[in-house]
Amino acid sequence: MNNLAPRWIRARRLMTGVLMAALAHGVTAHAQEYPAKPVRVVVAFTAGGTTDMLARSVSQQMAQRFKQSFVVDNRPGAGGNIGTEFVVRAPADGYTLLVNSVGPISINQTLYKKLNYDPLTDLVPVVQIADVPNVLVVHPSLPVKNFDEFVAYAKANPGKLNYSSTGVGTSSHLSGFMLTERIGTQATHIPYKGADALNDLLSGRVQFMFATIPSVMAHIQAGKLRALAVSSAKRSRSLPDVPTVAEKGFPGFAAGSWFGFFAPKGTPADVIAKLNQAVNDALPSLQAQMIREGADPVGGSPKQFGDFTRAEYVKWKAVVKASGATVD
């Protein structure tokens, strides 16, 4: 028995080593092989909007880097909640991703009376793609040439101005609410569904709007709209000559939009890391295009993006409650 024991122990150790090596090889192979099939990139909004545009630009770069298809799947509805919940319920294998924005991630929890999920805990932040400031634009018929004249006109005409938004509780709506509150005047909010908000501004039916820069850049350049100020903490690289609301006498005013990749909770950490690295590698090649279209590339780590989204939730929760906005 004494002679057999060392052999048994050696055999067990050998088998353990083989199993550990196989396991390590399997983990490494999993990381190396991903993605081994097409990846679905869900956009919780309609095609042609800012979220969709950014998702398609980055997904194209991802496809080139991974030599695999990244297919954009638009699933709009309920302020982005339908597409967001679809990803929350999807398998956590890295083959269903979400490109989303400030509304569904940091605003809707407070805005909607009931959500069937928590976007801050049921999704894993992968990487922030871009910061997209809202820009205050007015119809040329409004007798103001700059932000100071707009403030003076709004104060002198309380209740006479109408502003459009892409829906109750959206960043567009809440930016307008924040501004009129800070100015100390009243204006009538008119919510629309999607592009109708911009269409009625272009026609002159409403006088002003906070819109994402990509959605109005061409109209600003064509002289169909006048850009007065951006809502971000610092000037946008896309509109460097347009001042921020903060620098025009309203310190602390920051109410922009942002966009990034998310994955279902439980997605393997190595997959998250691989996706994060790929987006960060892709952003420099997209920088000129994104700035030209009105978006400032960001990038960074998953932790940085997660910390940012949680801070945004705290900020917007206070604004939503102050505005009284609610959606069933």
C-alpha positions in Angstrom: 0.0 0.0 0.0 2.8 2.4 0.9 4.3 1.8 -2.6 0.9 2.5 -4.3 0.1 5.7 -2.4 2.7 7.9 -4.1 1.7 6.6 -7.5 -2.0 7.4 -6.8 -1.1 10.9 -5.5 1.1 11.5 -8.5 -1.7 10.4 -10.9 -4.2 12.6 -9.1 -1.9 15.6 -9.3 -1.3 14.9 -13.0 -5.0 14.7 -13.7 -5.6 17.9 -11.8 -2.9 19.6 -13.8 -4.4 18.4 -17.1 -7.9 19.6 -16.0 -6.6 23.0 -14.9 -4.7 23.4 -18.2 -7.8 22.4 -20.2 -9.9 24.9 -18.2 -7.4 27.7 -18.7 -7.3 26.9 -22.4 -11.1 26.9 -22.6 -11.3 30.4 -21.0 -8.5 31.7 -23.2 -10.2 30.2 -26.3 -13.5 31.8 -25.3 -11.9 35.2 -25.0 -10.0 34.8 -28.3 -13.0 33.4 -30.2 -15.5 36.1 -29.2 -17.3 37.1 -31.3 -17.8 33.7 -33.1 -21.1 34.8 -34.7 -23.0 38.0 -35.6 -23.6 40.5 -32.7 -27.0 42.2 -32.4 -26.7 45.9 -31.4 -30.1 47.1 -30.2 -31.0 50.8 -30.5 -34.0 51.7 -28.4 -35.0 54.5 -30.8 -36.0 54.9 -34.5 -33.6 54.8 -37.3 -32.0 58.1 -38.3 -31.8 59.7 -34.9 -28.6 60.5 -33.0 -28.5 57.2 -31.1 -28.9 55.3 -34.3 -26.3 57.3 -36.2 -23.7 56.7 -33.5 -24.6 53.1 -33.1 -24.1 52.4 -36.8 -20.8 54.3 -37.1 -19.3 52.5 -34.2 -20.8 49.1 -35.1 -19.2 49.4 -38.6 -15.8 49.9 -37.0 -16.4 47.0 -34.6 -17.3 44.7 -37.5 -14.0 45.6 -39.2 -12.0 45.0 -36.1 -13.6 41.7 -35.1 -14.2 40.4 -38.7 -17.7 39.7 -37.7 -21.1 41.3 -38.3 -22.5 43.9 -35.8 -26.1 44.3 -36.9 -28.1 47.3 -35.6 -31.6 46.4 -34.5 -34.0 49.4 -33.9 -36.6 48.6 -31.2 -38.2 52.0 -30.4 -41.1 52.8 -28.1 -42.0 54.0 -24.6 -39.2 56.5 -24.4 -36.6 53.8 -25.1 -37.9 51.4 -22.5 -38.9 48.7 -25.0 -35.5 48.3 -26.5 -33.8 48.6 -23.2 -35.9 45.9 -21.6 -35.3 43.6 -24.6 -31.6 43.7 -23.8 -32.1 43.3 -20.1 -33.9 40.0 -20.8 -31.4 38.8 -23.4 -28.8 36.1 -22.8 -25.7 37.5 -21.1 -23.3 36.1 -23.6 -22.1 39.3 -25.4 -24.1 38.7 -28.5 -26.9 41.2 -27.7 -25.7 44.7 -26.9 -27.4 48.0 -26.4 -26.5 51.5 -27.5 -28.5 53.8 -25.3 -28.7 57.4 -24.1 -29.4 59.5 -21.0 -33.2 59.1 -21.1 -33.6 55.3 -20.7 -30.6 54.9 -18.4 -30.7 57.9 -16.0 -34.1 59.7 -16.4 -36.8 57.1 -17.0 -36.6 55.5 -13.6 -37.9 58.7 -12.1 -40.1 59.7 -15.0 -42.1 56.5 -15.4 -44.4 55.3 -12.6 -43.3 51.7 -13.2 -40.4 50.0 -14.9 -40.0 46.2 -14.9 -36.2 46.5 -14.6 -33.5 48.8 -13.1 -31.2 50.0 -15.9 -28.4 50.8 -13.4 -28.2 47.3 -12.0 -29.7 45.1 -14.8 -27.2 46.4 -17.4 -23.4 46.4 -17.4 -21.8 49.6 -18.7 -19.3 48.9 -21.5 -18.1 52.3 -22.7 -19.3 55.8 -23.3 -19.3 56.6 -27.0 -19.9 60.3 -27.0 -21.2 63.4 -25.3 -23.7 65.3 -27.3 -24.7 68.7 -25.9 -28.1 70.0 -26.5 -28.1 73.3 -28.3 -30.6 76.1 -27.8 -31.9 76.9 -31.3 -34.6 79.5 -32.2 -36.5 80.1 -35.4 -35.1 83.1 -37.3 -38.4 84.9 -37.0 -37.7 85.4 -33.3 -36.2 88.9 -32.9 -33.0 87.8 -31.0 -29.5 87.4 -32.4 -27.8 85.9 -29.3 -28.4 84.3 -25.9 -28.4 87.6 -24.0 -31.1 89.0 -26.3 -33.1 85.7 -25.9 -33.0 86.0 -22.1 -34.2 89.6 -22.2 -36.9 88.8 -24.7 -38.1 85.8 -22.6 -38.3 87.9 -19.5 -40.2 90.6 -21.2 -42.7 88.2 -22.7 -43.6 85.6 -20.0 -45.9 82.9 -21.2 -45.7 84.1 -24.9 -43.0 81.7 -26.1 -43.6 78.0 -26.9 -40.8 75.4 -26.9 -40.9 72.0 -28.4 -39.4 68.7 -27.2 -39.1 65.1 -28.3 -41.4 64.1 -25.4 -42.3 64.6 -21.8 -39.3 64.0 -19.5 -36.8 63.8 -22.3 -33.5 65.7 -22.1 -34.9 68.1 -24.6 -37.9 68.9 -22.4 -36.0 69.1 -19.1 -33.3 71.3 -20.6 -36.0 73.8 -21.6 -37.6 73.6 -18.2 -34.3 74.2 -16.4 -33.5 77.2 -18.5 -36.9 78.9 -18.0 -36.6 78.2 -14.3 -33.1 79.8 -14.1 -34.2 82.8 -16.2 -37.3 83.3 -14.0 -39.9 83.3 -16.7 -42.6 81.1 -18.2 -42.8 79.4 -21.5 -45.2 76.7 -22.8 -43.8 73.3 -23.3 -45.2 71.4 -26.3 -44.1 67.7 -26.4 -44.0 65.8 -29.7 -43.0 62.4 -30.8 -39.6 62.4 -32.3 -38.8 64.5 -35.4 -42.2 66.4 -35.3 -40.7 68.6 -32.6 -38.0 69.8 -35.0 -40.4 70.1 -37.9 -42.7 72.5 -36.1 -39.7 74.6 -35.0 -38.5 74.8 -38.6 -42.0 75.9 -39.7 -42.1 78.6 -37.0 -45.1 77.0 -35.1 -42.9 77.0 -32.0 -40.1 79.5 -31.2 -37.3 77.6 -29.6 -36.0 74.1 -28.6 -33.1 72.3 -27.0 -32.0 69.8 -29.6 -29.1 67.4 -30.0 -26.4 69.0 -32.2 -26.4 66.3 -34.8 -30.1 66.6 -35.4 -29.9 70.4 -36.2 -26.4 70.9 -37.4 -27.4 71.1 -41.1 -30.3 73.5 -40.3 -27.9 75.8 -38.4 -25.4 75.8 -41.3 -28.2 76.5 -43.7 -29.5 79.5 -41.7 -32.9 77.8 -41.0 -32.2 77.9 -37.3 -30.1 80.1 -35.1 -27.9 78.5 -32.4 -27.7 80.6 -29.2 -26.1 78.4 -26.6 -25.1 74.8 -25.7 -26.2 73.1 -22.6 -23.0 71.3 -21.8 -20.5 72.3 -19.1 -17.9 73.3 -21.7 -18.2 74.4 -25.4 -18.8 71.8 -28.0 -16.0 71.1 -30.5 -18.7 70.9 -33.1 -19.9 74.5 -32.4 -16.9 76.2 -30.9 -18.2 79.7 -31.4 -21.5 79.0 -29.6 -21.2 79.8 -25.8 -22.4 77.6 -23.0 -25.5 78.6 -21.0 -23.2 78.4 -17.9 -20.7 81.0 -19.2 -23.6 83.3 -20.1 -24.5 83.9 -16.4 -26.0 80.6 -15.3 -23.2 78.7 -13.6 -23.7 75.0 -13.1 -26.1 74.6 -16.0 -25.3 71.3 -17.6 -28.0 69.3 -19.4 -26.6 67.5 -22.4 -27.2 64.1 -23.9 -24.8 61.2 -24.0 -24.6 57.8 -25.6 -22.8 54.5 -24.8 -22.7 50.7 -25.1 -24.3 48.4 -22.5 -24.7 44.6 -22.1 -27.0 42.4 -20.0 -26.0 41.8 -16.4 -23.8 38.8 -16.1 -22.0 39.2 -19.4 -18.5 37.8 -19.0 -15.9 40.3 -17.8 -13.5 39.3 -20.6 -16.1 40.0 -23.2 -16.8 43.4 -21.6 -13.1 44.2 -21.6 -12.7 43.2 -25.2 -15.7 45.3 -26.4 -14.5 48.3 -24.3 -11.0 48.1 -25.9 -12.4 47.8 -29.4 -14.6 50.9 -29.0 -11.7 52.9 -27.5 -9.5 51.8 -30.4 -12.2 52.8 -32.9 -13.1 56.3 -31.6 -9.9 58.1 -32.9 -10.7 57.1 -36.5 -14.3 58.4 -36.0 -13.4 61.6 -34.2 -13.4 64.0 -37.2 -16.7 62.6 -38.5 -18.4 62.7 -35.1 -17.3 66.2 -34.3 -18.4 67.3 -37.8 -21.8 65.8 -37.1 -22.1 67.3 -33.6 -20.8 64.6 -31.2 -17.8 64.8 -28.9 -16.1 61.3 -28.6 -15.4 60.1 -25.1 -14.3 56.5 -24.5 -12.9 55.4 -21.1 -13.3 52.4 -18.9 -16.5 50.5 -17.9 -16.1 51.8 -14.3 -15.8 55.4 -15.5 -19.0 55.0 -17.5 -20.8 53.3 -14.6 -19.9 56.1 -12.2 -21.0 58.7 -14.7 -24.4 57.1 -15.3 -25.1 56.8 -11.6 -24.2 60.5 -11.1 -26.5 61.4 -14.0 -29.3 59.5 -12.4 -29.0 61.6 -9.2 -28.9 64.8 -11.2 -31.9 64.1 -13.4 -34.0 62.7 -10.6 -34.0 66.1 -8.9 -34.9 67.9 -12.2 -37.7 65.4 -13.1 -39.2 65.8 -9.6 -39.0 69.6 -9.8 -40.6 69.7 -13.2 -43.5 67.5 -12.1 -43.1 65.4 -15.3 -44.5 61.9 -15.1 -45.5 59.2 -17.6 -47.7 56.2 -16.9 
